[in-house]
Amino acid sequence: MSYFSTLFRRAERAKVLSDLLKLDDHLLRDIGLTRTDISAMRNGRHPRSPSRGHE
């Protein structure tokens, strides 16, 4: 993977996580996430990843 591709993917992932944090707790619960889950994903410590899609 190229350097620029990697930078783009990191920026896109950061934006998705930031957008998720803007949702209220009720909406997060509806999609099966908590703020703790999002923080863990941001720090790379959560088994779920927005880039993996639905499984």
KEVODO-836602 format. One record per residue (C-alpha): residue number from 1; x, y, z; residue in three letters. Coordinates in nm, 4 decimals. Example, Ala and Ser with C-alpha at 12.3 -4.5 7.8 and 13.67 -1.06 7.14 Angstrom:
<sepa><rofi>1</rofi><c1>1.2300</c1><c2>-0.4500</c2><c3>0.7800</c3><bami>ALA</bami></sepa>
<sepa><rofi>2</rofi><c1>1.3670</c1><c2>-0.1060</c2><c3>0.7140</c3><bami>SER</bami></sepa>
***
This chain:
<sepa><rofi>1</rofi><c1>0.0000</c1><c2>0.0000</c2><c3>0.0000</c3><bami>MET</bami></sepa>
<sepa><rofi>2</rofi><c1>0.1353</c1><c2>0.3422</c2><c3>-0.0879</c3><bami>SER</bami></sepa>
<sepa><rofi>3</rofi><c1>0.2208</c1><c2>0.6079</c2><c3>0.1650</c3><bami>TYR</bami></sepa>
<sepa><rofi>4</rofi><c1>-0.0574</c1><c2>0.8384</c2><c3>0.0417</c3><bami>PHE</bami></sepa>
<sepa><rofi>5</rofi><c1>-0.3121</c1><c2>0.5594</c2><c3>0.0423</c3><bami>SER</bami></sepa>
<sepa><rofi>6</rofi><c1>-0.2229</c1><c2>0.4823</c2><c3>0.4033</c3><bami>THR</bami></sepa>
<sepa><rofi>7</rofi><c1>-0.2549</c1><c2>0.8492</c2><c3>0.5018</c3><bami>LEU</bami></sepa>
<sepa><rofi>8</rofi><c1>-0.5923</c1><c2>0.8728</c2><c3>0.3292</c3><bami>PHE</bami></sepa>
<sepa><rofi>9</rofi><c1>-0.7254</c1><c2>0.5611</c2><c3>0.5032</c3><bami>ARG</bami></sepa>
<sepa><rofi>10</rofi><c1>-0.6097</c1><c2>0.6876</c2><c3>0.8446</c3><bami>ARG</bami></sepa>
<sepa><rofi>11</rofi><c1>-0.7732</c1><c2>1.0265</c2><c3>0.7861</c3><bami>ALA</bami></sepa>
<sepa><rofi>12</rofi><c1>-1.0948</c1><c2>0.8609</c2><c3>0.6690</c3><bami>GLU</bami></sepa>
<sepa><rofi>13</rofi><c1>-1.1008</c1><c2>0.6298</c2><c3>0.9728</c3><bami>ARG</bami></sepa>
<sepa><rofi>14</rofi><c1>-1.0417</c1><c2>0.9231</c2><c3>1.2085</c3><bami>ALA</bami></sepa>
<sepa><rofi>15</rofi><c1>-1.3305</c1><c2>1.1121</c2><c3>1.0464</c3><bami>LYS</bami></sepa>
<sepa><rofi>16</rofi><c1>-1.5670</c1><c2>0.8147</c2><c3>1.0819</c3><bami>VAL</bami></sepa>
<sepa><rofi>17</rofi><c1>-1.4794</c1><c2>0.7742</c2><c3>1.4495</c3><bami>LEU</bami></sepa>
<sepa><rofi>18</rofi><c1>-1.5183</c1><c2>1.1481</c2><c3>1.5078</c3><bami>SER</bami></sepa>
<sepa><rofi>19</rofi><c1>-1.8582</c1><c2>1.1430</c2><c3>1.3358</c3><bami>ASP</bami></sepa>
<sepa><rofi>20</rofi><c1>-1.9686</c1><c2>0.8488</c2><c3>1.5514</c3><bami>LEU</bami></sepa>
<sepa><rofi>21</rofi><c1>-1.8786</c1><c2>1.0411</c2><c3>1.8666</c3><bami>LEU</bami></sepa>
<sepa><rofi>22</rofi><c1>-2.1172</c1><c2>1.3174</c2><c3>1.7548</c3><bami>LYS</bami></sepa>
<sepa><rofi>23</rofi><c1>-2.4132</c1><c2>1.0775</c2><c3>1.7759</c3><bami>LEU</bami></sepa>
<sepa><rofi>24</rofi><c1>-2.6137</c1><c2>1.0684</c2><c3>2.0967</c3><bami>ASP</bami></sepa>
<sepa><rofi>25</rofi><c1>-2.5951</c1><c2>0.7672</c2><c3>2.3272</c3><bami>ASP</bami></sepa>
<sepa><rofi>26</rofi><c1>-2.9355</c1><c2>0.6372</c2><c3>2.2160</c3><bami>HIS</bami></sepa>
<sepa><rofi>27</rofi><c1>-2.8327</c1><c2>0.6254</c2><c3>1.8494</c3><bami>LEU</bami></sepa>
<sepa><rofi>28</rofi><c1>-2.5017</c1><c2>0.4617</c2><c3>1.9380</c3><bami>LEU</bami></sepa>
<sepa><rofi>29</rofi><c1>-2.6884</c1><c2>0.1975</c2><c3>2.1376</c3><bami>ARG</bami></sepa>
<sepa><rofi>30</rofi><c1>-2.9178</c1><c2>0.1382</c2><c3>1.8380</c3><bami>ASP</bami></sepa>
<sepa><rofi>31</rofi><c1>-2.6168</c1><c2>0.0478</c2><c3>1.6240</c3><bami>ILE</bami></sepa>
<sepa><rofi>32</rofi><c1>-2.4601</c1><c2>-0.1601</c2><c3>1.8989</c3><bami>GLY</bami></sepa>
<sepa><rofi>33</rofi><c1>-2.1822</c1><c2>0.0759</c2><c3>2.0064</c3><bami>LEU</bami></sepa>
<sepa><rofi>34</rofi><c1>-2.0859</c1><c2>0.2740</c2><c3>2.3128</c3><bami>THR</bami></sepa>
<sepa><rofi>35</rofi><c1>-1.8551</c1><c2>0.5718</c2><c3>2.3493</c3><bami>ARG</bami></sepa>
<sepa><rofi>36</rofi><c1>-1.6094</c1><c2>0.3331</c2><c3>2.5148</c3><bami>THR</bami></sepa>
<sepa><rofi>37</rofi><c1>-1.6158</c1><c2>0.1132</c2><c3>2.2016</c3><bami>ASP</bami></sepa>
<sepa><rofi>38</rofi><c1>-1.5388</c1><c2>0.4136</c2><c3>1.9821</c3><bami>ILE</bami></sepa>
<sepa><rofi>39</rofi><c1>-1.2555</c1><c2>0.5285</c2><c3>2.2080</c3><bami>SER</bami></sepa>
<sepa><rofi>40</rofi><c1>-1.1109</c1><c2>0.1770</c2><c3>2.2033</c3><bami>ALA</bami></sepa>
<sepa><rofi>41</rofi><c1>-1.1339</c1><c2>0.1676</c2><c3>1.8213</c3><bami>MET</bami></sepa>
<sepa><rofi>42</rofi><c1>-0.9608</c1><c2>0.5055</c2><c3>1.8054</c3><bami>ARG</bami></sepa>
<sepa><rofi>43</rofi><c1>-0.6784</c1><c2>0.3630</c2><c3>2.0171</c3><bami>ASN</bami></sepa>
<sepa><rofi>44</rofi><c1>-0.6656</c1><c2>0.0369</c2><c3>1.8211</c3><bami>GLY</bami></sepa>
<sepa><rofi>45</rofi><c1>-0.7771</c1><c2>-0.1798</c2><c3>2.1144</c3><bami>ARG</bami></sepa>
<sepa><rofi>46</rofi><c1>-1.1192</c1><c2>-0.2975</c2><c3>1.9988</c3><bami>HIS</bami></sepa>
<sepa><rofi>47</rofi><c1>-1.1910</c1><c2>-0.6092</c2><c3>1.7902</c3><bami>PRO</bami></sepa>
<sepa><rofi>48</rofi><c1>-1.4495</c1><c2>-0.4216</c2><c3>1.5807</c3><bami>ARG</bami></sepa>
<sepa><rofi>49</rofi><c1>-1.3330</c1><c2>-0.1857</c2><c3>1.3133</c3><bami>SER</bami></sepa>
<sepa><rofi>50</rofi><c1>-1.5382</c1><c2>0.0483</c2><c3>1.0965</c3><bami>PRO</bami></sepa>
<sepa><rofi>51</rofi><c1>-1.3297</c1><c2>-0.0525</c2><c3>0.7962</c3><bami>SER</bami></sepa>
<sepa><rofi>52</rofi><c1>-1.4358</c1><c2>-0.4210</c2><c3>0.8282</c3><bami>ARG</bami></sepa>
<sepa><rofi>53</rofi><c1>-1.8028</c1><c2>-0.3593</c2><c3>0.7597</c3><bami>GLY</bami></sepa>
<sepa><rofi>54</rofi><c1>-2.0888</c1><c2>-0.5788</c2><c3>0.8742</c3><bami>HIS</bami></sepa>
<sepa><rofi>55</rofi><c1>-2.0150</c1><c2>-0.9367</c2><c3>0.9612</c3><bami>GLU</bami></sepa>
***
